[in-house]
């Protein structure tokens, strides 16, 4: 408990000479009455109730076509304040030991689950945790390590190719620039965003299927494609929440706002959510 109370004070003291706003840091803000009510309702499993399967299907169809009204900035702030109160420092679930292994893990996670990747990578990273060791391991052995992961043949080829590129062009180090990352084999915008956020502490927004679903279904940031959703989220989410925002949304989509049967009764943002497939009980 001591660390949690002293840590914000230490940061405030360190930045004393810098200009700052008169508002309290996000980690110390008090929840509103609406926040407290919503959190209690979610904890009791009474936040909201799903409608019929037919109504849910129609609601998701409406969400997919961008028919749900977007949230206000005040609603966005309330939602992320609640996420923060429940999980102040969320972390990605992919296991890694350094920026290189993080990059490899994210590349391997394309069209695969984090759990599935985590079963294969500990042995791989024990054998090769640098680009040099990965290249020395060779594509055939990489395939053997990751053969339980979908599309493992092509992914093994990409892992070796990106390792060779890192050695040839970046001295074996993972670059901290989006343009450089996206030039690596097997690396797209989402992968680059994850690496930039987790390895280089940049406030990026990685839009995977979970973030895309939550953003469209709730009305948080409706968009027709991942890039559109990403840009809307970057514009809507207050800067104070951006560092952890994509983790909060991914975890919410993975464990609460499920694709087929969302757990609306346990949703801490049910009263803010505009999804027509549920009835809010906490309001």
Secondary structure, DSSP 8 states (H G I E B T S, - for coil): -HHHHHHHHHHHHHTTTS---SS--GGG----HHHHHHHHHHHTT-SEEE--HHHHHHHHHHHHTT-S----HHHHHHHHHHHHHH-TT----S--SSHHHHHHHHHHTTTS-HHHHHHHHHHHHHH--SHHHHHHH-HHHHHHHHTTSTTHHHHHHHHHHHHHHHHHHHTT---SSHHHHHTSTT--HHHHHHHHHHHH--------HHHHHHHHHHSSS--SSHHHHHHHHHHHS-GGGHHHHHHHHHHHHHHTS-SSS--GGG-TTTTT---TTEEES--
